[in-house]
Amino acid sequence: MLQQINQIVKIKKETNENKSVTVSANDHTVTVDNMKITLENSDVSKVSNKNDSGEKVYSFKVKGENVSNDQKGLGTTDFVLKTSDGKTVAPDYSYASFGDSFEKGESLTGTVYFVLKKDIKPTELQYKPADDVAATWEVKEK
């Protein structure tokens, strides 16, 4: 699966001339509160605007699978991005967002978008459905 993600990112890099983002190779899938969460894909692209601000959009495609007997929920609001300046950034809701509840055996897939200023780099994607961080993925721009 990691090879597929790297191949997808590499193809996008060649066609868009963008930098790519990699996520820690150790376990793209974590199980939290009887829900399997998989980071399926990640990408980065330059924000296109009049000001040429140099901002970048980081996107992370996530999939949640309900492995419990109860209804579960997952959405854009459950994720934050930790950055190189030590701050935590919320998703950018001007891009498409997702969120829903789903039953045992069902899954939900969506993409979370973050916009960062020119010189700020992502360091960690965090699954934070409440006050505490429940899962993390290390993020590096290459």
JOBEL-V497709 format. One record per residue. N is the residue number from 1. RES is the residue in one small letter. SS is DSSP state (hx for helix, st for strand, lp for the rest). BURIAL is I if it has 9 or more other C-alpha atoms within 8 Angstrom, else O. Layout:
<<N RES SS BURIAL> <N RES SS BURIAL>>
This chain:
<<1 m lp O> <2 l hx O> <3 q hx O> <4 q hx O> <5 i hx I> <6 n hx I> <7 q hx O> <8 i hx O> <9 v hx I> <10 k hx I> <11 i hx O> <12 k hx I> <13 k hx I> <14 e hx O> <15 t hx O> <16 n hx O> <17 e lp O> <18 n lp I> <19 k lp I> <20 s lp I> <21 v st I> <22 t st I> <23 v st I> <24 s lp I> <25 a lp O> <26 n lp O> <27 d lp O> <28 h lp I> <29 t st O> <30 v st I> <31 t st O> <32 v st I> <33 d lp O> <34 n lp O> <35 m st I> <36 k st I> <37 i st I> <38 t st I> <39 l st I> <40 e st I> <41 n st I> <42 s st I> <43 d st I> <44 v st I> <45 s st I> <46 k st I> <47 v lp I> <48 s lp O> <49 n lp O> <50 k lp O> <51 n lp O> <52 d lp O> <53 s lp O> <54 g lp O> <55 e lp I> <56 k st I> <57 v st I> <58 y st I> <59 s st I> <60 f st I> <61 k st I> <62 v st I> <63 k st I> <64 g st I> <65 e st I> <66 n st I> <67 v lp I> <68 s lp I> <69 n lp O> <70 d lp O> <71 q lp I> <72 k st I> <73 g st O> <74 l st I> <75 g st I> <76 t hx I> <77 t hx I> <78 d hx I> <79 f st I> <80 v st I> <81 l st I> <82 k st I> <83 t st I> <84 s lp I> <85 d lp O> <86 g lp O> <87 k lp O> <88 t st O> <89 v st I> <90 a st I> <91 p lp I> <92 d lp O> <93 y lp O> <94 s lp O> <95 y lp O> <96 a lp O> <97 s lp I> <98 f lp I> <99 g st I> <100 d st O> <101 s st O> <102 f st I> <103 e lp I> <104 k lp I> <105 g lp O> <106 e lp O> <107 s st I> <108 l st I> <109 t st O> <110 g st I> <111 t st I> <112 v st I> <113 y st I> <114 f st I> <115 v st I> <116 l st I> <117 k lp I> <118 k lp O> <119 d lp O> <120 i lp I> <121 k lp I> <122 p st I> <123 t st I> <124 e st I> <125 l st I> <126 q st I> <127 y st I> <128 k lp I> <129 p lp I> <130 a lp O> <131 d lp O> <132 d lp O> <133 v lp I> <134 a lp I> <135 a st I> <136 t st I> <137 w st I> <138 e st I> <139 v st I> <140 k st I> <141 e st I> <142 k lp O>>
